[in-house]
Amino acid sequence: MKASAVLLVRLSGAEMGRSLAAVLTPDNEGMPHGMLLSMTARGRALEFDVSSGSPSASISTVLALLRDITLFQEVWLLSRHRGGRVQRD
């Protein structure tokens, strides 16, 4: 059985998109046998395509990406505001 998932992330701007892509790229190399992960940057959007022989592997990969993206967002917001106070859009 093969399982595929697509995750589309829209960011607040192209600079944030480039930064997130740069942060995630090193982790997305050397995938386990039978798993494919691709990332495409389009301006302020990133699209992740995950394919695996196991549904649980595809889902856990998407969940790991979401955790990494959430952590990136927190660091990004904190680094842009004085005093470490975050204001979300």
QUIRA-V193930 format. One record per residue. RES is the residue in one letter. SS is DSSP state (2 for helix, 1 for strand, 0 for the rest). PSI is psi as a letter, one per 30 degrees, with the letter a starting at -180 (none if undefined). Layout:
res=<RES RES>
ss=<SS SS>
psi=<PSI PSI>
This chain:
res=<M K A S A V L L V R L S G A E M G R S L A A V L T P D N E G M P H G M L L S M T A R G R A L E F D V S S G S P S A S I S T V L A L L R D I T L F Q E V W L L S R H R G G R V Q R D>
ss=<0 0 1 1 1 1 1 1 1 1 0 0 0 2 2 2 2 2 2 2 2 2 2 2 2 2 2 2 0 0 0 0 0 0 0 1 1 1 1 1 1 1 0 0 1 1 1 1 1 1 1 1 0 0 2 2 2 2 2 2 2 2 2 2 2 2 2 2 2 2 2 2 2 2 2 2 2 2 2 2 0 2 2 2 0 0 0 0 0>
psi=<k k k l k k k k k k l f l e e e e e e e e e e f e e f g l h l l k f k k k l k k k j c g k k k k k k k l f k e e e e e e e e e e e e e e e e e e e e e e e e f f k k g g k k j l none>
